[in-house]
Amino acid sequence: MKRQDRLSIALHVLLHMGQRPEQAITSEEIAGWVGTNPVVIRRTFAGLREAGIVSSVKGHGGGWSLTRSLDQINLHQVQQALGERLVTLGAREESPGCLVELAVHQALDDMMEEANRILDARLAGISLARLAADVGPGFHQWKPQQH
């Protein structure tokens, strides 16, 4: 899974988990939903567990489950738990010590920080319950399939 895909995949999986809030779901089952390896799911979900969004139980009958309802989880919380940024620029240092390059990087960094502040505020205002509502009336009846 590419790093920039982690937020999208985590949101996808969390919405499906919201369909079965009372049931622990294994890493293997989740991996099948999104076409990846269970180890990738465990690594990705470690940050969500540390943030208190999901919990996990090892062993037979174990798996991942939500710790709160979809209306109590917003997109910014998930993004933060994953350590993700949606807006990033990879400024390369081509001319170390060049004052022009330093000025360009500072301007781009400032714009990126501003863009991320605006984006964070928007993401904080969108709950997973709202995303689920955007899926439509069939959301609660639809079951994810293995890829």
Accessible surface in RSA format (square Angstrom, percent):
REM  Atomic radii and reference values for relative SASA: ProtOr
REM  Chains: A
REM  Algorithm: Lee & Richards
REM  Probe-radius: 1.40
REM  Slices: 20
REM RES _ NUM      All-atoms   Total-Side   Main-Chain    Non-polar    All polar
REM                ABS   REL    ABS   REL    ABS   REL    ABS   REL    ABS   REL
RES MET A   1    74.75  38.7   2.47   1.6  72.28 172.1  16.71  14.2  58.05  76.9
RES LYS A   2   135.27  66.0 126.40  77.6   8.88  21.1  80.38  72.4  54.89  58.5
RES ARG A   3   142.77  59.9 134.89  68.8   7.88  18.8  65.95  90.1  76.82  46.6
RES GLN A   4   126.91  71.0 108.71  79.4  18.20  43.3  56.73 120.8  70.17  53.2
RES ASP A   5    48.63  34.1  48.12  47.9   0.51   1.2   6.50  15.3  42.13  42.0
RES ARG A   6    44.58  18.7  44.58  22.7   0.00   0.0  10.11  13.8  34.48  20.9
RES LEU A   7    10.34   5.8  10.34   7.4   0.00   0.0  10.34   7.3   0.00   0.0
RES SER A   8    74.11  62.6  65.77  87.8   8.35  19.2  33.59  71.5  40.52  56.8
RES ILE A   9    32.66  18.6  32.02  23.9   0.64   1.5  32.66  23.5   0.00   0.0
RES ALA A  10     0.03   0.0   0.00   0.0   0.03   0.1   0.03   0.0   0.00   0.0
RES LEU A  11    20.64  11.5  20.64  14.8   0.00   0.0  20.64  14.5   0.00   0.0
RES HIS A  12    73.76  40.3  66.43  46.2   7.33  18.8  47.65  49.1  26.11  30.4
RES VAL A  13     0.00   0.0   0.00   0.0   0.00   0.0   0.00   0.0   0.00   0.0
RES LEU A  14     0.00   0.0   0.00   0.0   0.00   0.0   0.00   0.0   0.00   0.0
RES LEU A  15    21.55  12.0  21.55  15.4   0.00   0.0  21.55  15.1   0.00   0.0
RES HIS A  16    14.16   7.7  12.94   9.0   1.22   3.1   7.89   8.1   6.27   7.3
RES MET A  17     1.98   1.0   1.30   0.9   0.67   1.6   1.30   1.1   0.67   0.9
RES GLY A  18    11.31  14.0   0.00   N/A  11.31  14.0   0.95   2.6  10.37  23.2
RES GLN A  19    22.55  12.6   1.00   0.7  21.55  51.3   1.18   2.5  21.37  16.2
RES ARG A  20    39.44  16.6  38.41  19.6   1.03   2.5  15.15  20.7  24.29  14.7
RES PRO A  21    77.84  56.7  64.06  58.4  13.77  50.1  65.29  53.9  12.55  78.0
RES GLU A  22   148.94  85.5 107.22  81.1  41.72  99.3  79.78 154.3  69.16  56.5
RES GLN A  23    81.27  45.4  76.08  55.6   5.19  12.4  25.52  54.3  55.75  42.3
RES ALA A  24    37.32  34.3  17.90  27.6  19.42  44.2  17.90  25.2  19.42  51.4
RES ILE A  25     0.77   0.4   0.38   0.3   0.39   0.9   0.77   0.6   0.00   0.0
RES THR A  26    58.08  41.3  57.10  57.9   0.97   2.3  51.69  69.4   6.39   9.7
RES SER A  27     8.84   7.5   5.70   7.6   3.14   7.2   1.28   2.7   7.56  10.6
RES GLU A  28    99.91  57.4  91.87  69.5   8.04  19.1  55.43 107.2  44.48  36.3
RES GLU A  29    51.49  29.6  48.59  36.8   2.91   6.9  18.14  35.1  33.36  27.2
RES ILE A  30     0.00   0.0   0.00   0.0   0.00   0.0   0.00   0.0   0.00   0.0
RES ALA A  31     2.71   2.5   2.51   3.9   0.20   0.5   2.52   3.5   0.19   0.5
RES GLY A  32    17.80  22.0   0.00   N/A  17.80  22.0  17.21  47.2   0.59   1.3
RES TRP A  33     7.03   2.8   5.22   2.5   1.81   4.2   1.46   0.8   5.57   9.0
RES VAL A  34    26.12  17.2   3.41   3.1  22.71  54.7   7.01   6.1  19.11  51.8
RES GLY A  35    55.89  68.9   0.00   N/A  55.89  68.9  23.81  65.3  32.08  71.8
RES THR A  36    35.43  25.2  10.97  11.1  24.46  58.3  15.80  21.2  19.64  29.7
RES ASN A  37    80.03  55.2  73.72  71.2   6.30  15.2  20.78  50.0  59.25  57.3
RES PRO A  38    32.11  23.4  32.11  29.3   0.00   0.0  32.11  26.5   0.00   0.0
RES VAL A  39    61.94  40.8  61.94  56.1   0.00   0.0  61.94  53.8   0.00   0.0
RES VAL A  40    35.34  23.3  34.78  31.5   0.57   1.4  35.34  30.7   0.00   0.0
RES ILE A  41     0.64   0.4   0.64   0.5   0.00   0.0   0.64   0.5   0.00   0.0
RES ARG A  42   100.80  42.3  97.20  49.6   3.59   8.6  49.76  68.0  51.04  30.9
RES ARG A  43   171.45  72.0 154.84  78.9  16.61  39.6  61.75  84.4 109.70  66.5
RES THR A  44     4.30   3.1   3.27   3.3   1.02   2.4   0.75   1.0   3.54   5.4
RES PHE A  45     0.49   0.2   0.49   0.3   0.00   0.0   0.49   0.3   0.00   0.0
RES ALA A  46    26.75  24.6  26.75  41.3   0.00   0.0  26.75  37.7   0.00   0.0
RES GLY A  47    18.03  22.2   0.00   N/A  18.03  22.2  13.46  36.9   4.58  10.2
RES LEU A  48     0.00   0.0   0.00   0.0   0.00   0.0   0.00   0.0   0.00   0.0
RES ARG A  49   102.54  43.1  93.10  47.5   9.44  22.5  32.31  44.2  70.24  42.6
RES GLU A  50   149.29  85.7 109.29  82.7  40.00  95.2  47.53  91.9 101.77  83.1
RES ALA A  51    50.31  46.3  19.19  29.6  31.13  70.8  32.19  45.3  18.12  48.0
RES GLY A  52    33.16  40.9   0.00   N/A  33.16  40.9  28.49  78.2   4.68  10.5
RES ILE A  53     0.41   0.2   0.41   0.3   0.00   0.0   0.41   0.3   0.00   0.0
RES VAL A  54     1.81   1.2   0.00   0.0   1.81   4.4   0.00   0.0   1.81   4.9
RES SER A  55    43.55  36.8  43.22  57.7   0.33   0.8  30.40  64.7  13.16  18.4
RES SER A  56    41.90  35.4  17.57  23.4  24.33  56.1   8.56  18.2  33.35  46.7
RES VAL A  57    97.31  64.0  88.20  79.8   9.11  22.0  92.40  80.3   4.91  13.3
RES LYS A  58   198.56  96.9 174.20 106.9  24.36  58.0 121.42 109.3  77.13  82.2
RES GLY A  59    61.47  75.8   0.00   N/A  61.47  75.8  40.37 110.8  21.10  47.2
RES HIS A  60   198.88 108.7 158.25 110.0  40.63 103.9 114.46 118.0  84.42  98.2
RES GLY A  61    68.95  85.0   0.00   N/A  68.95  85.0  39.15 107.4  29.80  66.7
RES GLY A  62     6.42   7.9   0.00   N/A   6.42   7.9   2.18   6.0   4.24   9.5
RES GLY A  63    10.44  12.9   0.00   N/A  10.44  12.9   9.13  25.1   1.31   2.9
RES TRP A  64     9.71   3.9   9.71   4.7   0.00   0.0   5.62   3.0   4.09   6.6
RES SER A  65    26.88  22.7  25.52  34.1   1.36   3.1  10.10  21.5  16.79  23.5
RES LEU A  66    21.92  12.2   3.78   2.7  18.14  45.6   3.78   2.7  18.14  48.8
RES THR A  67    68.07  48.4  30.19  30.6  37.88  90.3  38.04  51.1  30.03  45.4
RES ARG A  68    74.98  31.5  60.75  31.0  14.23  33.9  31.36  42.9  43.62  26.4
RES SER A  69    58.64  49.6  45.35  60.5  13.29  30.6  50.05 106.6   8.59  12.0
RES LEU A  70    19.55  10.9  16.59  11.9   2.96   7.4  16.59  11.7   2.96   8.0
RES ASP A  71    96.10  67.3  73.78  73.4  22.31  52.8  25.51  60.0  70.58  70.4
RES GLN A  72   107.13  59.9  90.30  66.0  16.83  40.1  30.50  64.9  76.63  58.1
RES ILE A  73     0.76   0.4   0.00   0.0   0.76   1.8   0.36   0.3   0.40   1.1
RES ASN A  74    29.92  20.6  29.48  28.5   0.44   1.1   5.68  13.7  24.24  23.4
RES LEU A  75    14.80   8.2  14.80  10.6   0.00   0.0  14.80  10.4   0.00   0.0
RES HIS A  76    31.89  17.4  31.89  22.2   0.00   0.0  20.08  20.7  11.80  13.7
RES GLN A  77    58.07  32.5  55.03  40.2   3.04   7.2  21.05  44.8  37.02  28.1
RES VAL A  78     0.00   0.0   0.00   0.0   0.00   0.0   0.00   0.0   0.00   0.0
RES GLN A  79     0.50   0.3   0.50   0.4   0.00   0.0   0.10   0.2   0.40   0.3
RES GLN A  80   113.48  63.5  92.40  67.5  21.08  50.2  26.41  56.2  87.07  66.0
RES ALA A  81    19.56  18.0   0.00   0.0  19.56  44.5   7.57  10.7  12.00  31.8
RES LEU A  82     7.58   4.2   0.10   0.1   7.48  18.8   2.41   1.7   5.17  13.9
RES GLY A  83    50.68  62.5   0.00   N/A  50.68  62.5  35.76  98.1  14.91  33.4
RES GLU A  84    11.62   6.7   7.26   5.5   4.36  10.4   2.12   4.1   9.50   7.8
RES ARG A  85    96.28  40.4  76.98  39.2  19.30  46.0  51.21  70.0  45.07  27.3
RES LEU A  86    86.03  47.9  55.18  39.5  30.85  77.5  57.08  40.1  28.95  77.9
RES VAL A  87    50.25  33.1  47.14  42.7   3.11   7.5  49.39  42.9   0.86   2.3
RES THR A  88    91.07  64.8  71.07  72.0  20.00  47.7  39.86  53.5  51.21  77.4
RES LEU A  89    96.82  53.9  77.77  55.6  19.06  47.9  80.57  56.6  16.25  43.7
RES GLY A  90    77.48  95.6   0.00   N/A  77.48  95.6  42.59 116.9  34.89  78.2
RES ALA A  91    50.44  46.4  12.84  19.8  37.60  85.5  21.85  30.8  28.59  75.7
RES ARG A  92   168.74  70.8 155.20  79.1  13.54  32.2  69.57  95.1  99.17  60.1
RES GLU A  93   117.93  67.7  88.67  67.1  29.27  69.7  25.81  49.9  92.12  75.2
RES GLU A  94   118.60  68.1  86.98  65.8  31.63  75.3  33.70  65.2  84.91  69.3
RES SER A  95    52.91  44.7  47.25  63.1   5.66  13.0  21.08  44.9  31.82  44.6
RES PRO A  96   103.44  75.4  78.35  71.4  25.09  91.2  78.79  65.1  24.65 153.2
RES GLY A  97    61.67  76.0   0.00   N/A  61.67  76.0  35.17  96.5  26.50  59.4
RES CYS A  98    47.20  35.7  36.95  41.2  10.25  24.1  16.15  40.9  31.06  33.5
RES LEU A  99   143.87  80.1 134.84  96.5   9.03  22.7 135.22  95.0   8.65  23.3
RES VAL A 100   109.18  71.8 105.68  95.7   3.50   8.4 108.99  94.7   0.19   0.5
RES GLU A 101    24.09  13.8  19.98  15.1   4.11   9.8  15.20  29.4   8.88   7.3
RES LEU A 102    94.59  52.7  89.77  64.2   4.83  12.1  90.10  63.3   4.49  12.1
RES ALA A 103    64.06  58.9  50.28  77.6  13.77  31.3  58.96  83.0   5.09  13.5
RES VAL A 104    74.66  49.1  70.80  64.1   3.85   9.3  74.49  64.7   0.17   0.5
RES HIS A 105    38.02  20.8  37.99  26.4   0.03   0.1  13.38  13.8  24.63  28.7
RES GLN A 106   101.54  56.8  99.86  73.0   1.68   4.0  41.99  89.4  59.54  45.2
RES ALA A 107    47.60  43.8  40.49  62.5   7.11  16.2  46.71  65.8   0.89   2.4
RES LEU A 108    61.60  34.3  61.49  44.0   0.11   0.3  61.49  43.2   0.11   0.3
RES ASP A 109    56.37  39.5  56.10  55.8   0.27   0.7  11.90  28.0  44.47  44.3
RES ASP A 110    73.32  51.4  67.02  66.7   6.31  14.9  28.32  66.7  45.00  44.9
RES MET A 111   111.04  57.5 105.49  69.8   5.55  13.2  68.25  58.0  42.79  56.7
RES MET A 112    36.37  18.8  32.73  21.7   3.64   8.7  34.83  29.6   1.54   2.0
RES GLU A 113    99.61  57.2  95.47  72.2   4.13   9.8  35.04  67.8  64.56  52.7
RES GLU A 114    91.23  52.4  91.23  69.0   0.00   0.0  18.15  35.1  73.08  59.7
RES ALA A 115    37.90  34.8  30.59  47.2   7.31  16.6  35.57  50.1   2.33   6.2
RES ASN A 116    18.37  12.7  18.37  17.8   0.00   0.0   7.29  17.6  11.08  10.7
RES ARG A 117   148.48  62.3 140.17  71.5   8.31  19.8  75.32 102.9  73.16  44.3
RES ILE A 118   105.17  59.8 100.64  75.0   4.53  10.9 104.86  75.5   0.31   0.8
RES LEU A 119    44.86  25.0  43.75  31.3   1.12   2.8  44.86  31.5   0.00   0.0
RES ASP A 120    27.50  19.3  27.38  27.3   0.11   0.3  11.04  26.0  16.45  16.4
RES ALA A 121    70.56  64.9  50.72  78.3  19.84  45.1  58.99  83.1  11.57  30.6
RES ARG A 122   165.95  69.7 159.88  81.5   6.07  14.4  49.58  67.8 116.37  70.5
RES LEU A 123    12.36   6.9  12.36   8.8   0.00   0.0  12.36   8.7   0.00   0.0
RES ALA A 124    46.98  43.2  32.23  49.7  14.75  33.5  32.48  45.7  14.50  38.4
RES GLY A 125    56.98  70.3   0.00   N/A  56.98  70.3  35.91  98.5  21.07  47.2
RES ILE A 126    32.63  18.6  32.63  24.3   0.00   0.0  32.63  23.5   0.00   0.0
RES SER A 127    26.39  22.3  23.96  32.0   2.43   5.6  15.50  33.0  10.89  15.3
RES LEU A 128     0.00   0.0   0.00   0.0   0.00   0.0   0.00   0.0   0.00   0.0
RES ALA A 129    35.09  32.3  28.50  44.0   6.59  15.0  29.96  42.2   5.13  13.6
RES ARG A 130   127.16  53.4 121.10  61.7   6.06  14.4  43.93  60.0  83.23  50.4
RES LEU A 131    45.35  25.3  43.90  31.4   1.46   3.7  43.90  30.8   1.46   3.9
RES ALA A 132     7.62   7.0   6.26   9.7   1.35   3.1   6.59   9.3   1.03   2.7
RES ALA A 133    75.73  69.6  47.76  73.7  27.96  63.6  59.36  83.6  16.37  43.4
RES ASP A 134   104.85  73.4  71.31  71.0  33.54  79.3  30.26  71.2  74.59  74.4
RES VAL A 135    91.21  60.0  57.02  51.6  34.19  82.4  64.78  56.3  26.43  71.7
RES GLY A 136    21.31  26.3   0.00   N/A  21.31  26.3  16.24  44.6   5.07  11.4
RES PRO A 137   136.00  99.1 109.60  99.9  26.39  95.9 123.07 101.6  12.93  80.3
RES GLY A 138    41.66  51.4   0.00   N/A  41.66  51.4  35.30  96.9   6.36  14.2
RES PHE A 139    10.46   5.2   9.52   5.9   0.94   2.4  10.27   6.2   0.18   0.5
RES HIS A 140   115.49  63.1 103.96  72.3  11.53  29.5  70.10  72.2  45.39  52.8
RES GLN A 141   134.03  74.9 112.43  82.2  21.60  51.4  67.30 143.3  66.73  50.6
RES TRP A 142   130.79  52.5 124.56  60.3   6.23  14.6 105.38  56.2  25.41  41.2
RES LYS A 143   105.16  51.3  97.32  59.7   7.84  18.7  81.50  73.4  23.66  25.2
RES PRO A 144    21.61  15.8   5.31   4.8  16.30  59.3   5.31   4.4  16.30 101.3
RES GLN A 145   134.26  75.1 125.09  91.4   9.17  21.8  37.27  79.3  96.99  73.6
RES GLN A 146   117.19  65.5  92.38  67.5  24.81  59.1  55.59 118.3  61.60  46.7
RES HIS A 147   160.48  87.7  93.60  65.1  66.88 171.1  93.65  96.5  66.83  77.8
END  Absolute sums over single chains surface
CHAIN  1 A     8879.2       6919.1       1960.1       5025.6       3853.6
END  Absolute sums over all chains
TOTAL          8879.2       6919.1       1960.1       5025.6       3853.6
